[in-house]
Amino acid sequence: MNDIPRVPQESLVDEEFLVIREAIALLGKSMDEGYVVREILHLLSEFLGLNRGRVILPDPAGDELHIAYAYGLTQQEIKRGRYRPGEGISGRVMESGEMVIIQDIDSEPEFLFRAVDRDRLPGETVSFIALPIQQGGHAIGVLGVHRLRDRTRPLARDQQMLKIAATLIAHVLLITQFVQERTARLESENRELKWALNKDVSTFGSFGIVGESLQLRRALKQIEQVAQTEATVLLLGESGTGKELFARALHMSSPRRDNPFVKVNCGAIPENLFESELFGYEKGAFTGATGSRPGYFEQAEGGTLFLDEVGDLPLAMQVKLLRVLQEHSIQRIGSRKEVPVNVRIVAATNQDLQALVSQGQFRLDLFYRLNVIPVRLPALRERPEDIRHLVRYYLNQLNQSYQRNVNIAHAAMEQLQQHPWPGNIRQLRNVLERLALLAEGNIITDTEVAMVLQSEAAQNPEHRAMAAVHAPAPAAHHVRAYQPVRESDRDAIESALRECNGNKSRAAQMMGMTLRQFNYRLKILGIEVPR
């Protein structure tokens, strides 16, 4: 016993402090998880004689453990270091969460020598220490080292140092996980921001698609997602919601942007001319066919064919269109030759195609072919917050076209925002064009807006009926004169808000007020708008 040399206590403490100090310094030097962990294992080997350190972590799938980082092992040895849960010493430590000390690896049946062959280790007695790397009381990995059993350093001090090293490694893994999650979140937010910047008002405004409402953004997001594919898109929405603008935006955002965009209004083609218009004809195919003519499919070769009002297609043409979609080829009238076509189909309708199918007016198989990616375009009354943007956009266009310099009064803008717009954006633009041309001064007044809207409703009975459905309140131009705020107004205002589901514009319209008058009463009476 007296023959065993003793290492001075001061020397042991100095070595341990050095390892701890350098290991902590590594945390601030690099964000590279592999570099930091390997350097900690290097310190354990260099100063404490705890050799061939390895950090064992679960695979992403969680069904196996593998050596993720090591010091003193070859690449081949690292690759061999794979263990099933519970297998060998490392697998046992991972499952139990308890430290295991093997005094002599040669006499331990569970020690597998999988990573490092025995003949690669010293001939004397070799120990193995494995302890869990823990986060939140759970083992997330294993730290393992070789140690010569007969050495001057006490085993208890090596255990203590390994626990410190395992704690530091756990912090490194936690920081890396946090940074990766944060980076992934930032990258996702960055992609969303880029999409918003690139596909917002400024970009789609060049197609006339203007607005910031959630409903509009949702439709634009769908267009962006499918633009790079070849999927058939079906645009659904009321007349005047901008289906052609969306179809053109889809085309210009796709790889086909440099090829033709051909629009076909199916509701404007006489039934007996459908086939010749879509597929073309050869010279002499019928009386008057003095020459050959390509149809819309051939004109759109390599590009996009926009079939507007596809619900108006005759049943006979539906059969032939279905065949083209299946075979990707057409046959001109008067020809027996099949002509291959490379065209992306974008269809649009303001009708309920499923109802037409049930009535026998539209083929179910064609409906399924067209309805691959349905995109619903919101009506203007569903996105009243966009009216202000649309008014500014179209007034700017009209001023340039007609060499005018008109603007719009705040009260006039409020009237436009409160109108139900049964004709949607098309009607809004027509109204603004009339206002810009007939305005007596440089400012469009609320009186002028009221007169034009009244004239619009009188000229179009269908729009008048739709306006009555969507706006059962007094007309926007019948705004009650100024009256002082009274406590007796409270019940009527709260009732109007409840009936309009918290929509202040609709509630104000119902009570015959401007939105400004209505908001003023909410403020004075302290009424909260229900969500």
TAJO-V200259 format. One record per run of one state. SS is the DSSP state (helix for helix, strand for strand, loop for the rest). FROM is the first residue (numbers start at 1). TO is the last residue. If there is no record, write none. Layout:
# TAJO-V200259
ss=SS from=FROM to=TO
ss=SS from=FROM to=TO
This chain:
# TAJO-V200259
ss=loop from=1 to=8
ss=helix from=9 to=29
ss=loop from=30 to=32
ss=helix from=33 to=48
ss=loop from=49 to=50
ss=strand from=51 to=58
ss=loop from=59 to=64
ss=strand from=65 to=70
ss=loop from=71 to=74
ss=helix from=75 to=80
ss=loop from=81 to=81
ss=strand from=82 to=83
ss=loop from=84 to=87
ss=helix from=88 to=96
ss=loop from=97 to=99
ss=strand from=100 to=102
ss=loop from=103 to=104
ss=helix from=105 to=107
ss=loop from=108 to=117
ss=helix from=118 to=120
ss=loop from=121 to=125
ss=strand from=126 to=135
ss=loop from=136 to=137
ss=strand from=138 to=148
ss=loop from=149 to=154
ss=helix from=155 to=198
ss=loop from=199 to=200
ss=helix from=201 to=207
ss=loop from=208 to=213
ss=helix from=214 to=226
ss=loop from=227 to=232
ss=strand from=233 to=236
ss=loop from=237 to=242
ss=helix from=243 to=252
ss=loop from=253 to=260
ss=strand from=261 to=265
ss=helix from=266 to=268
ss=loop from=269 to=270
ss=helix from=271 to=279
ss=strand from=280 to=281
ss=loop from=282 to=292
ss=strand from=293 to=294
ss=loop from=295 to=295
ss=helix from=296 to=299
ss=loop from=300 to=303
ss=strand from=304 to=308
ss=loop from=309 to=309
ss=helix from=310 to=312
ss=loop from=313 to=314
ss=helix from=315 to=327
ss=loop from=328 to=328
ss=strand from=329 to=330
ss=loop from=331 to=332
ss=strand from=333 to=333
ss=loop from=334 to=338
ss=strand from=339 to=340
ss=loop from=341 to=343
ss=strand from=344 to=349
ss=loop from=350 to=352
ss=helix from=353 to=358
ss=loop from=359 to=363
ss=helix from=364 to=370
ss=loop from=371 to=372
ss=strand from=373 to=376
ss=loop from=377 to=379
ss=helix from=380 to=382
ss=loop from=383 to=383
ss=helix from=384 to=402
ss=loop from=403 to=406
ss=strand from=407 to=408
ss=loop from=409 to=409
ss=helix from=410 to=418
ss=loop from=419 to=423
ss=helix from=424 to=438
ss=loop from=439 to=442
ss=strand from=443 to=444
ss=loop from=445 to=445
ss=helix from=446 to=459
ss=loop from=460 to=460
ss=helix from=461 to=470
ss=loop from=471 to=488
ss=helix from=489 to=499
ss=loop from=500 to=503
ss=helix from=504 to=510
ss=loop from=511 to=514
ss=helix from=515 to=525
ss=loop from=526 to=531
